[in-house]
Each structure stands twice: as structure tokens, then as C-alpha cells.
């Protein structure tokens, strides 16, 4: 079994998206999100806020 996993792919036109999934303990894990090749600082901030909200909603659904 592979310890850590990641997924990469195209995102919103020319950007790239990478998710990382990392086991921390038997009952905890870490998810990382990286979006690269964005056109402007404004795009970076928009993506940062959207993913921050999405991951917070996921944590709430999972009881964290």
C-alpha cells in the first residue's frame, strides 16, 4: 500500500491543480491543495479563498 497519495490535473483553463492526501495518525489525515499557473495575484486570492471555504465545509461534514 502506498503511504501518501496525490492527484494532479488541469484546472480552470490553463491552471494546474494538485491534491495531496497524507495520513497523520490512525484517525487523522491531512489534505493539501495547490493551484499553480494562475494568471494573476487576483486569481490566486480567489482560488485561495474558494479552497479555504471548501475545505472548512469538508472538515465540518467530517466532524472536525
C-alpha positions in Angstrom: 0.0 0.0 0.0 1.3 3.5 -0.9 1.6 5.6 2.2 0.8 9.1 0.8 -1.3 9.8 -2.3 -1.7 12.8 -4.6 -3.8 13.7 -7.7 -2.7 16.2 -10.3 -4.7 17.6 -13.3 -5.8 20.6 -15.4 -7.9 23.2 -13.7 -9.9 26.2 -15.0 -8.3 26.6 -18.4 -4.5 26.8 -18.1 -4.0 26.3 -14.3 -2.9 23.1 -12.7 -4.4 21.5 -9.5 -2.8 19.1 -7.1 -4.4 17.4 -4.1 -2.2 15.6 -1.5 -3.6 13.1 1.0 -1.4 12.3 4.0 -2.0 10.0 6.9 -1.1 11.6 10.2 -2.3 9.1 12.8 -4.8 6.2 12.7 -7.7 8.6 12.9 -6.3 11.8 11.4 -5.2 12.9 7.9 -4.1 16.0 6.1 -5.3 17.2 2.7 -3.3 19.8 0.8 -4.4 21.7 -2.3 -2.1 23.5 -4.6 -3.2 25.5 -7.7 -0.4 26.7 -9.9 0.0 28.6 -13.2 -2.7 31.2 -12.3 -2.7 34.3 -14.5 -2.7 37.0 -11.7 -2.5 37.7 -8.0 -6.2 38.3 -8.1 -6.8 34.8 -9.4 -4.5 33.4 -6.6 -6.5 35.1 -3.9 -9.8 34.0 -5.4 -8.7 30.4 -5.5 -7.2 30.6 -2.0 -10.5 31.8 -0.5 -12.6 29.3 -2.5 -10.5 26.3 -1.4 -10.3 27.5 2.2 -14.1 27.7 2.4 -14.5 24.3 0.6 -12.0 22.5 2.9 -13.6 24.1 6.0 -17.0 22.8 4.9 -15.5 19.4 4.3 -14.0 19.4 7.8 -17.3 20.4 9.3 -19.0 17.5 7.4 -16.4 15.1 8.8 -16.9 16.4 12.3 -13.6 18.2 12.6 
